[in-house]
Amino acid sequence: MKKFFYIFLFPLFISAQQSPKVDFKTCDAAIRFDVPQRIVMGSVTYTFDLTDKKVDTIYIDARNMSFTDVKINGKKAGWVSSAAALKLFKGYKKGKNRVEFSYEAKPRQALYFVEFPVTSKDLSAGNEQEEKELQIWTQGQGKYTSHWLPSFDDMNEKVVFNLDVTFDKGYTILANGKNTANRFHTNDTQRTASYQMEKPMSSYLVMLAIGKFDNTYILSGSGTPLQLFYRPEDKHKHEPTYRYSKQIFDFFESEIGVPYPWGVYRQVPVLDFLYAGMENTTSTIFSQDFVVDSTGFNDRTYVNVNAHELAHQWFGDLVTAKSGKHHWLQEGFATYYALLAEKELFGEDYFYHELYEMAERLQMASQSDTIPILNEKASSLTFYQKGAWALHVLREGVGHEAFRKAVKNYLEKYAYKNVDTDAFLAEISNVSDYDTASFKQRWLEKSSFEIEEVVELLSKNQFMQLYFKLGELADKRFEDKKPIFKQILQSDMYYAVKEEVLLQTAEVPFEDKYELVQLALQSGDIKIRQAVARTVTKFPDSFYDDYKSLLNDNSYITKEITLNVLYSRFPEKRTELLNLSDGWIGFNDKNLRILWLTLAYSTPGYREEQKQELYAELQLYASPRYESTVRQNALANLLYIGKPDPVVWVNLVNATLHHKWQFAKFGRDNLRKLLKKEGYKDLISGLLPDLPEAERKKLEQLLAE
């Protein structure tokens, strides 16, 4: 199973240093929005304890916000604000205090207003009207929540957050904690949803998600309510998207040994989310890309992200690292426990193969990545996957039961607190005589990857022993290893070893490997057949029908590969292939539809009377009417077609300002390529007068490079 792994670094903001004599306890916030202006506003009340009245200044992090009605203990406060914080310098006392204020912000990040046009029928008028699908969601990983809610960039400041959120009554409103009340306003167009937390958490875990959602409600084995949200039009994708959710939840409670700590758990997919998912306390937000139908599930699943974000409810949310230096205590644990959950679901061979693939990536990266785990500047690959491997080394070295006991003690001892690596390793030492000092030096303080130790641990699995032996055959003559390959393909071994067989035969003449290819096709295994699609791209005409059968597989990836190969290999069959694949859509990024439009438009003599419509549909998918994954796919294909098209250029300029950095980079990179082509600089410069101001400035910057 291939997973999407997002590699990114968290920017470090310099926040005001709060005095240790100040301890914030609770936050009660009432929030509302000005959607057209992209403004969030509200009133906030914090309670805090002060152990020494002589504290000079008390800070609440707040990025580019305006404040009014600031009071401390019911009286006018002494305060000032900067671009980074609300600073209180007068009015507080030793002991318990209460500060309240109103604020307004236009967030540059962390809270996003996402809108897409939706065409609907106006039955009374008898025509079509264009409406908009609106979502508002947050992404606070790192130190971002202070862009939309006055809060604390320091993850060591843990607070009980309670939010009242007011919005249009036709929308679902989600926040952290239990939904304790829903109050409809007298004007009958809005309602206020109240959410309350019972335990403290770090500010970066505060969340909002507002949109048009339905949900199902199930109970875990221990009775915890699990709410699984989805857009109404994705009802048919609900089961495959959330498949195994209850099993994962029940497994974690059993394996970790500590009951789920937050009372309720919900998950919601949102449009154009920045990353795969985010483990906000009680409420995970994840990318719409992982909402899949039953066919898409065979290629791309939410299972790993699902497990990863749920594991964070213990590792990161319940117990939080003191600083970025110890970030692996969150990401390494979540990555490893997600893999343990997948082991429970998919078996030991799957588990070891995933560890092997992680090891391959880490071994390759170690040649240039010289920053160890215990460094806040380490890469996400290091924090996530090397952190997971470090935990596997510990678990195997200490023993599974002792490791489980240490983890349970660690979570119970530091619940709702902040920790460092030594605190965790101390719990390992309390249950075993394992040399944690040597482990720390080898795995956490060195940048090298301990490949010999890794191979030894992987070799404990029989499948991996065979996999390694198969790798040793790579340079052997095909005739000598063919009998072994045949035996493997006829066995019930885990698919990865059969996939390796096909990879090793990729350059073997077709007639020599024909018997093996037929065995792979006859297996009926979607992944093995997909390996045939990838590796068998040169074959005689007589194999056309056999290869064409791959177009019927329940896999959008297999269909895409196969259509591309057959279209290229058999020009005389293009009309047949295009007619067969017309109507395919594929994943959320419309991979199959966009491929079909590109091929249909580019094929001389095929539906000539529709060429303009085909191209126009591609242009439409490249526009801001669609999510960035659809747009990028369409733009890449339009660039491949290569027409000098101002519509494409305008959409590339628009992409450069998108909130998803991956898509913005795609826009910049491709504009730079076009500007280097002869004559294009003058053509693209001609767009400037008609562009909105922000887009005009961005294009002027690129033209000036």
C-alpha positions, 0 to 999 in steps of 0.5 A: 500500500502506497501512502502519501507522506507530506514532507515539510518543516514547521516554521519557528515563531519567536513568541514572547517569553511568559513569566513562569509566575503566570499560569493561564487556566481557562479560555471562554471565547465567543467567535463570529465571522465576516465572511466577505471580508475574511475577518474573524472577531469575538470576545474572549475571557481568560482566567489565570493565576499569578504567584507574584504581583511584581510580574512586569508584563503578561503576554497573550500571543496575537498576530496582527489583531486589534483589541477593544474593551480590555478589562482585568478583574472587571476594571479597565486594564493597562495594556498595549498591543503589537503585531505579535501580542496583547501585553498586559502591564497593569490591573492584575493581582497575586492569586486568581485573575480574569482578563476579558477583551474583544478582538478582530483579525484578518488571518494571514494563515491558520484559519482559511475561508475556502469557497467553490461555486456550486451549480444548482437548480432554481426550480421555481425560476426554472433555470440554473443558479450558481451558489457557493460551497463555503468551508472555514477551517483551521490548521494550527500545527506549530505556533499558528493559532494566535493568527485567529485566536489570541492564545499561546504560541508556547505549547507548555501553556496548557489551557481549558478552551471553551468556544461559542461559535456563531454561524449560519444555521444551515452549516455544521459547526465543529470545535474541540470538546463536547457540543454542550448547546446549540442556540438559534437566534431570534432572526432565525438565520444563525445559531451558536454552537457551544463546545467545552473541554474538560481538560487543558491542552496546548493552543496549537490544538484548538480547531474550528471546522464549518461547512455543509456536512453529514455524519454517522455516529458509532460507539467504540468498544469502550463507549466513546462516541465516534463522529465521522463527518462527510460532505452530503455528495460523498455519502457513497464514499463514507464507508471506504473512507472510514473503513477500520476506524472503530477497529483502530480506536479499539486497538489503541485503547487496548495496546496503549493501556490508557483509555482515550482521554477526551470523551468524544472523537470526531473526524472531518475532511475539508477542501484544500487542506494543507497537509494529510491531517491534523490531530486537534484535540478531540477533532481531527481535520484531514484532507478531502484527497483521502475521501475515496470510493470503494475503487479508490480504496484499492489505491489510496486509503485514509487508514494510515492517516486515520491511525496516525492522527488518532494516536496523537490524541495520546502522543502529542495532545495528552502528553506534549513535547516541551519544545521542538527538540523533542518533536519526535515524541509526538510524530515518531510515536504517532507514526509507529503506533499507526503502523502497529494498528496496520499490523493488527489489520493487515498482518505482520508481513505488511508491518515489516515491509512498511518498516523496510520501505521507511528504512530505505528512505532513511538510509538514502536521506542519511547521506545528505541529512545530517541533523539528528532527531534531537534537534528542532531543525530536523526534517519531518522524515527524521521526526516521523520515520526515524522516530518510528524506527527508534521506537521499534528498536526500543520495543524489540530491545526491551520486549513488547510487554515491558515497552507497553508498561513503560508507555502506559506509565509515561502517559499516566505520569505526564497526562496533560503535561509537557515532557522531554525525551529523558522523561520517556527514557526514564520510564523505559529504564524503570521497567528494564535494564536496557541501555537507554544511554547507548540507544539515545546516542545511536538513534537520537543524537547521531545523524547516521542511520544504523543500517546493520541494526535495522537489517537484523531486526527486519530479518526476524520476519520470514517474509523479509528474509525471502525478500532480502534473498530475492534482492540478492538475485537481481544480478543473476541470469534470468534463466537461472532464477525463473523457476524461483520466480514461478514458484513465488508467483504461484504461492500465497506469499505477501504481494510485495515479494511478487511485485519484486519478481515483476520488477526484476523482469522489467527489462527481460524480453517479453517472450522469455517472461510471458509465462510469469506475466500470465501467472501474475495476471491470473492471480486476480490480485489488484496490486500484482496486476498493477505491477504488470501494468507498470513493468510490462510496457513492451509486448507483441500485438497478440498480448493486446487483449490480455493487457487491455483486461487491466482496464477493467480492474478496480483501480484508478491507478491501474486504469490510468497506467494501462490507458496511457500504455495502450494509447501510446503502443497501439495508435490504430486502437485509439478510437476504441480506447477513448470510447471505452474510457469516456466517462471515467472520473477517477480520484478527487483530482479527476485523474482519469477524466483529465487524462481522457480529455487530454488524449481525446483533444490531442488525437487527430480525427477523434470527435473533431466537432467537439475539440473546442468543448474538450479543451474548454472543459480542461480550462474549467478544471484549471480554474479557481472553481476547483480544488488545487489538486484538480487544478494542478492536474488540469494545468499540467495537462494543458501545459503538455498540450502546449497551446499559447493560452492566456487562460492557462497563464492567468490560472497559473498566476492565480495559483501563485497566491494559493494558500497551499504552498505546494500548488503556489510553487507549481504556479511559480515554477511553471510561469518561470519556465514559460517566461524563458521561452522565446516570445512568451515574456511579452505575451504574458506581460500583456496580462498585467492590466487585467489582473487583480492587484495581488496577482498583478504584483506577483506577476510583476515580481516574476517578470522582474527576476 
